[in-house]
Amino acid sequence: MHFDIRQPLNLLTSTFEPLELSVDKFVSLFQRAITWRYLGLVYIIVLAADPTALISHLPFPVYAGAWALGFIIYFLYQIALLVSLAVVRSVFPKPRIWWPAITLFSLMPGFLTLETVLERVSDDDLRPLLYARIVFVYITVAVFETIYLRFILPRVEQIDAAGAVAAPPAPPEPAPEAVAPGPPRTVHISGDPVALGDLQVIEARQHHVHIRLRNSDMVRRARLSDIVAQTDAQDGVQPHRSWWVARSAARGLERSEGRWGLLLDDGSVVPIARGRLADVQAWVETYLG
């Protein structure tokens, strides 16, 4: 079955807020230095707190290695579970799934795998001890993930949206030869030519489009898709199936109450569909800088 790794997984955080996440985005989080700094801090905390009560049963190097291995096994199971969910979402986009359920179904097989490994390196029977602590371990993992989703993930998204890591400037190209300007580009809306440079925002409502121009507004009976087909990526972006925004009217991304929008020059915000968020972010980085 075909699926897209950018397919929105339709999740809820532990506090029941929408969580905009895909397999591609989840894996990309491990490419961020802030994620590794956070995981390093969590690793030190769990080593010291010992929620599994294993430190008295294992030599410290084995104990520390067991936790590191546990992290790796857990995240591998989590990625596998999210891939499976992406396949399901390609057919059934609803209902939303609570993230702590993802935590539980990733932790259980990871716990069993780690227990099997530890049985091979320890003379003690650690199974009763591990099973007696599994609820406490689950709560510990859920708390640390809630902290990441609430405080670290928004920071990652803010950095990505702002293009914090700037590419090195390209060497200047030789100035092109002067070319006589051609006639201004136009788009045809219901048979009427409209200067592309005058277009600011178009909103589709039922069978009509409401168009904001530089100095006026107009309403025409037309399909938004027919108008967008006459434009290029450099002209503007379609963040939602009912909206098109000209590059000259867009100012950047804005997030409010867990939802992304495209901020306009007049202070209003156009909604961004979940399935178009990655494309809109790339467009903003390319054309707005």
C-alpha positions, 0 to 999 in steps of 0.5 A: 500500500502506498503512503506518504511519509509527509502524511499528517498523522492526526495526533493529540498531545497529552493535553489534547491539543492538535499535534502536527506531526508526520513520519518525515517530521518526526525523524527530522527531529533527530537531526536537530541539536536541541533534540540531542541536548534534551535527550542528553539531559533526560539520559542523565536524569534517568541514570541518576533517578533510576526509575527501573531500580536496576542500578543495584543489580548491574555493574554501572557500565552495564546499567548505563549501557542498558539505558542507552540501548533502551533509548535506541530500542524505544525510538526504533519501535516508535518510528515503526509504529508511526510508519504503520499509522501513516499507512492507516492514515492514507485510508482512514485520516480520522479519528485523532490518536492520543500521543500517550497511546503511541508512547505505551505501544512503543514502550511495551515491546521495547521493554520486552526486548530490553529485558531479553537482552539483560537476561543474557548479561545478568545472573539475576532474574530481572523480569519481576523487578522490571515488570513491577516498575513498568507503570512508573517507567511509562509515567516517566517517559510520558512526562519527558515527552510532554515536556518535549512536545510542549516546549522543545518542539515549538522551538524547533518549528520556530527555527525551521520557519524562520530559516535560522540556519542561513545558507552561505551567500552565493557568489554574485552573478554578472549583471544580465544585459538590459532587456526591454520590459515586456507587457505586464502579466495578466490572469483571466478571471471569468474572461476579464484580464486582471494584472497579476501584479494587482492581485493580493488575496483570493478566497473561494466561496462556493461558486465565486471567488472574492479577490482583493486587489491593491486598490479595490475588491472584486467578486467573480463567478470562477474556480480558484484552481483555474486562476492558480493554474495561470500563476507560478510559484514565484507569484504566490502560494495556495496554503489552503484549497480555498485560498491563494496569496500573492507573494507581495501580500505575504509576510511569514508564518504564524502559529496560534493555538497549535495551528499554522497560518500565513500572516498577511501585510494587513495583519490578517491570517490565512489558514494553512491546511495540514497537508500543505504545511511543509510546502508552504514552509518551503515556499516562505523560506524560498521567496520570503527569506 
